[in-house]
């Protein structure tokens, strides 16, 4: 993980996507899967969001829910989330690319 300089983010605002292994805004930063297990959540997941100056706080593009099973380890939960990340990221990129060139509706 790398925090990008503000100048870089400003130059490419709205064009940098990140994928994170939690259902943001829950558990930004490191160790999201460990935190999901420690908090005994029934589900976790992954989020694709635009990058801004905040840590995992940019506008959310898409999310995918993953059940947390009783007896899950960080490794087993991480593996299931990773499978969904591989599906979600290209979907989110398609969503973003599909919105380029269109005029936003009122309220967007």
C-alpha positions as CSV (number, residue, x, y, z in Angstrom):
1,X,0.0,0.0,0.0
2,X,1.2,3.5,-0.8
3,X,-0.2,6.9,0.0
4,X,0.0,9.1,-3.1
5,X,1.2,12.7,-2.9
6,X,-1.6,15.3,-3.0
7,X,-0.2,16.8,-6.2
8,X,-0.5,13.4,-8.0
9,X,-4.0,12.9,-6.8
10,X,-5.1,16.4,-7.9
11,X,-3.6,15.9,-11.3
12,X,-5.5,12.6,-11.8
13,X,-8.6,13.2,-9.7
14,X,-11.5,11.0,-10.7
15,X,-9.2,8.7,-12.7
16,X,-7.4,6.7,-9.9
17,X,-9.3,3.6,-8.6
18,X,-8.3,1.5,-5.6
19,X,-9.7,-1.8,-4.4
20,X,-9.9,-2.5,-0.6
21,X,-10.7,-5.7,1.2
22,X,-13.5,-4.4,3.3
23,X,-17.0,-2.9,2.9
24,X,-15.8,0.7,3.3
25,X,-16.2,2.8,5.3
26,X,-15.6,-0.1,7.7
27,X,-11.9,-0.9,8.4
28,X,-9.9,1.4,6.1
29,X,-6.2,0.9,6.0
30,X,-4.4,-2.3,7.0
31,X,-5.7,-5.6,8.5
32,X,-9.3,-5.3,7.4
33,X,-9.8,-9.0,7.3
34,X,-8.4,-9.4,10.8
35,X,-10.7,-6.7,12.1
36,X,-13.8,-8.3,10.4
37,X,-13.1,-11.5,12.2
38,X,-12.3,-9.9,15.5
39,X,-15.6,-7.9,15.4
40,X,-17.4,-11.2,14.7
41,X,-19.1,-9.7,11.6
42,X,-21.5,-11.9,9.6
43,X,-20.2,-10.5,6.4
44,X,-17.3,-8.5,5.0
45,X,-16.3,-7.9,1.4
46,X,-14.5,-5.6,-0.9
47,X,-14.8,-2.1,-2.2
48,X,-13.6,-0.3,-5.3
49,X,-13.4,3.5,-4.8
50,X,-11.9,6.6,-6.3
51,X,-8.7,7.7,-4.6
52,X,-8.6,11.0,-2.8
53,X,-6.5,12.5,-0.1
54,X,-8.0,10.4,2.6
55,X,-7.1,6.8,3.5
56,X,-9.6,4.6,1.7
57,X,-12.1,7.4,1.9
58,X,-12.8,8.4,-1.7
59,X,-16.2,8.0,-3.3
60,X,-17.3,4.4,-3.5
61,X,-17.9,2.9,-7.0
62,X,-18.9,-0.6,-6.2
63,X,-18.9,-3.2,-3.4
64,X,-19.2,-7.0,-3.1
65,X,-20.3,-8.8,0.0
66,X,-18.5,-11.9,1.3
67,X,-19.9,-14.0,4.2
68,X,-17.7,-14.5,7.2
69,X,-17.9,-18.2,8.2
70,X,-17.6,-19.5,11.7
71,X,-14.0,-20.7,12.1
72,X,-12.7,-18.4,9.4
73,X,-9.0,-17.5,9.6
74,X,-7.5,-14.3,8.2
75,X,-6.2,-16.4,5.3
76,X,-9.4,-18.2,4.5
77,X,-11.5,-15.0,4.5
78,X,-8.8,-13.1,2.6
79,X,-8.8,-15.8,-0.1
80,X,-12.6,-15.5,-0.6
81,X,-12.5,-11.8,-0.7
82,X,-9.7,-11.9,-3.2
83,X,-11.8,-14.0,-5.5
84,X,-14.5,-11.4,-5.4
85,X,-12.0,-8.6,-5.9
86,X,-10.9,-10.2,-9.2
87,X,-14.6,-10.0,-10.3
88,X,-15.4,-6.6,-8.9
89,X,-12.5,-4.5,-10.2
90,X,-13.1,-5.1,-13.9
91,X,-16.8,-4.4,-13.3
92,X,-16.0,-1.1,-11.6
93,X,-13.6,-0.1,-14.3
94,X,-16.3,-0.8,-16.9
95,X,-18.8,1.3,-14.9
96,X,-16.4,4.2,-14.7
97,X,-15.4,4.0,-18.4
98,X,-19.1,3.7,-19.3
99,X,-19.8,7.0,-17.6
100,X,-17.1,9.0,-19.4
101,X,-18.5,11.4,-21.9
102,X,-22.1,11.4,-20.6
103,X,-23.7,14.4,-19.0
104,X,-24.5,13.7,-15.3
105,X,-28.1,13.7,-14.3
106,X,-29.3,16.3,-11.8
107,X,-28.1,15.4,-8.3
108,X,-25.2,13.2,-9.5
